Amino acid sequence: MSKIRSSNSIASIQRKIKEGRGQGHFSEYKPWLTVHDVPSIGIVTRILGWKSGRLHHYLSEHFELAHHYQMEWSEQVIDIREQFPLLPLDKTLYIAQKLGIKHPTDPKNKLPIIMTTDMLLTVKQEESIKFIAHSIKPSKKLTKRVVEKLQIEKEFFKDQKIEWALITERQINYNLVRNVEWLHNAKNNDKLSNHHINSLEENLYCAIQQSEKPLAKVTREQDELFGLPSGYCIQIVKYLIANRYWIVDMTHLIQPTLQSMIILENRFPMGGILF
């Protein structure tokens, strides 16, 4: 459920459908609402997705973004579609009437709006694919009216035979979120040399495993040892963790300037990565 501008006329809805809003998968998906469709007040975020390869649009405070980081890290989730529209409009109007709930309307023109769910996830389970809808709200914002709107969402997806869940702060692991945020720009880091990743991985692994110094200090020493720009080796470390070559406990907050790092498993291939 999202804040929107007064542009919910039939013509506007038809225009968005023609533009492909709410359609497609992965890089082809276009959210029903983007950061350009919301009022200037409040916090909006665009972030390049690992799984989708496109910019994701989050229209509320950082709560939705936090859950995005969790879903980016999940190996079961293969696609994230934010601001997914509940179409056709007649469907949610019918559900609202059946439940005895007032359907959301545009505050300016009083027309019924196209409702959206915060995320529609594509989830791989063994050999099958399923969809799961997530509505994301902090507990303090679950007013009676918000809960009514969530009931419409839940019933909509129930009719579609799609699992629906409400995500609050209780379902967010903030250590994991901060760790993925720290790693996020490193997964596809084109500033790193393929040669350096392959040739330095073993040295970095041994240096980190054998030292009780903070991670940042160990990697800085490796930068100096190999004549590399300051900060280069820690970027390699982030790349290796982000791509799951090095396995660490992501539920434990990584504090590179304060703590050493424990690498639970090294999956880096013999002979290095083939690029």
Secondary structure as GFF3:
##gff-version 3
##sequence-region A 1 275
A	DSSP	alpha_helix	10	19	.	.	.	ID=ss1
A	DSSP	three_ten_helix	26	28	.	.	.	ID=ss2
A	DSSP	three_ten_helix	35	37	.	.	.	ID=ss3
A	DSSP	beta_strand	45	48	.	.	.	ID=ss4
A	DSSP	beta_strand	55	58	.	.	.	ID=ss5
A	DSSP	alpha_helix	63	73	.	.	.	ID=ss6
A	DSSP	beta_strand	77	85	.	.	.	ID=ss7
A	DSSP	alpha_helix	89	99	.	.	.	ID=ss8
A	DSSP	beta_strand	116	125	.	.	.	ID=ss9
A	DSSP	beta_strand	128	136	.	.	.	ID=ss10
A	DSSP	three_ten_helix	139	141	.	.	.	ID=ss11
A	DSSP	alpha_helix	144	159	.	.	.	ID=ss12
A	DSSP	beta_strand	163	167	.	.	.	ID=ss13
A	DSSP	three_ten_helix	169	171	.	.	.	ID=ss14
A	DSSP	alpha_helix	174	183	.	.	.	ID=ss15
A	DSSP	three_ten_helix	184	186	.	.	.	ID=ss16
A	DSSP	alpha_helix	194	210	.	.	.	ID=ss17
A	DSSP	alpha_helix	215	225	.	.	.	ID=ss18
A	DSSP	alpha_helix	232	242	.	.	.	ID=ss19
A	DSSP	beta_strand	246	247	.	.	.	ID=ss20
A	DSSP	beta_strand	265	266	.	.	.	ID=ss21
###
